[in-house]
């Protein structure tokens, strides 16, 4: 047995309903420092992990904001309003994973 391998589950997110995933699109997204993306909605679930920098993430208006740092993961539910994903002085780069159904394109709508 190789003891130099470690496997740790960092997120095990159940979806509210079955999703007939046809493909997964992965995007590297970079947001400049001091950018307030504001409230937004995605048309499908989004999973992400911070590569560099940090972001203030708040899933709902009444939820506690959290600062995400490199190595942190997050989940944004489909068609639910995300209150904040804002950068501070260093900006942020993250990988976003979009599970998509047949003929679906990932969208983000500001609200």
BADREN-809078 format. One record per residue (C-alpha): residue number from 0; x, y, z. Coordinates in steps of 0.2 Angstrom, whole numbers. Example, Ala and Ser with C-alpha at 12.3 -4.5 7.8 and 13.67 -1.06 7.14 Angstrom:
NODE, 0, 62, -22, 39
NODE, 1, 68, -5, 36
//
This chain:
NODE, 0, 0, 0, 0
NODE, 1, 7, 17, -5
NODE, 2, 6, 29, 10
NODE, 3, 11, 44, 0
NODE, 4, -7, 46, -6
NODE, 5, -21, 55, 4
NODE, 6, -39, 56, -1
NODE, 7, -50, 68, 8
NODE, 8, -68, 72, 4
NODE, 9, -69, 91, 4
NODE, 10, -87, 92, -2
NODE, 11, -101, 79, -4
NODE, 12, -116, 90, -10
NODE, 13, -133, 82, -13
NODE, 14, -143, 90, -27
NODE, 15, -161, 94, -24
NODE, 16, -167, 83, -38
NODE, 17, -159, 71, -51
NODE, 18, -150, 80, -65
NODE, 19, -147, 70, -82
NODE, 20, -129, 76, -84
NODE, 21, -123, 75, -102
NODE, 22, -106, 84, -99
NODE, 23, -97, 95, -86
NODE, 24, -89, 111, -92
NODE, 25, -74, 117, -82
NODE, 26, -70, 136, -82
NODE, 27, -55, 145, -75
NODE, 28, -62, 161, -69
NODE, 29, -52, 177, -64
NODE, 30, -61, 191, -55
NODE, 31, -51, 208, -53
NODE, 32, -48, 215, -35
NODE, 33, -62, 225, -27
NODE, 34, -76, 218, -38
NODE, 35, -93, 216, -31
NODE, 36, -102, 203, -43
NODE, 37, -117, 206, -32
NODE, 38, -133, 195, -32
NODE, 39, -134, 182, -46
NODE, 40, -142, 166, -52
NODE, 41, -136, 151, -62
NODE, 42, -147, 140, -73
NODE, 43, -138, 125, -66
NODE, 44, -128, 120, -51
NODE, 45, -110, 126, -49
NODE, 46, -96, 118, -40
NODE, 47, -80, 128, -38
NODE, 48, -63, 128, -29
NODE, 49, -52, 143, -26
NODE, 50, -35, 143, -34
NODE, 51, -28, 159, -29
NODE, 52, -34, 175, -20
NODE, 53, -50, 176, -10
NODE, 54, -68, 180, -12
NODE, 55, -82, 184, 0
NODE, 56, -96, 171, -3
NODE, 57, -113, 172, 4
NODE, 58, -126, 160, -2
NODE, 59, -142, 169, 4
NODE, 60, -146, 186, 11
NODE, 61, -148, 179, 28
NODE, 62, -133, 167, 28
NODE, 63, -117, 171, 36
NODE, 64, -104, 178, 23
NODE, 65, -88, 167, 22
NODE, 66, -71, 171, 15
NODE, 67, -65, 158, 3
NODE, 68, -46, 155, 1
NODE, 69, -35, 144, -10
NODE, 70, -40, 126, -8
NODE, 71, -58, 130, -2
NODE, 72, -73, 123, -11
NODE, 73, -90, 130, -14
NODE, 74, -107, 125, -21
NODE, 75, -120, 137, -29
NODE, 76, -137, 129, -31
NODE, 77, -147, 130, -48
NODE, 78, -159, 144, -49
NODE, 79, -156, 151, -32
NODE, 80, -151, 168, -29
NODE, 81, -133, 169, -23
NODE, 82, -131, 185, -12
NODE, 83, -112, 189, -14
NODE, 84, -96, 183, -23
NODE, 85, -85, 198, -20
NODE, 86, -67, 200, -21
NODE, 87, -56, 211, -10
NODE, 88, -38, 218, -12
NODE, 89, -31, 202, -21
NODE, 90, -45, 197, -33
NODE, 91, -48, 178, -35
NODE, 92, -45, 164, -48
NODE, 93, -56, 149, -46
NODE, 94, -61, 133, -56
NODE, 95, -79, 132, -59
NODE, 96, -88, 115, -63
NODE, 97, -104, 116, -72
NODE, 98, -114, 100, -74
NODE, 99, -125, 102, -89
NODE, 100, -139, 93, -97
NODE, 101, -140, 90, -116
NODE, 102, -140, 106, -126
NODE, 103, -139, 117, -110
NODE, 104, -126, 131, -109
NODE, 105, -121, 138, -92
NODE, 106, -128, 155, -88
NODE, 107, -126, 168, -75
NODE, 108, -139, 181, -73
NODE, 109, -137, 197, -62
NODE, 110, -152, 201, -51
//
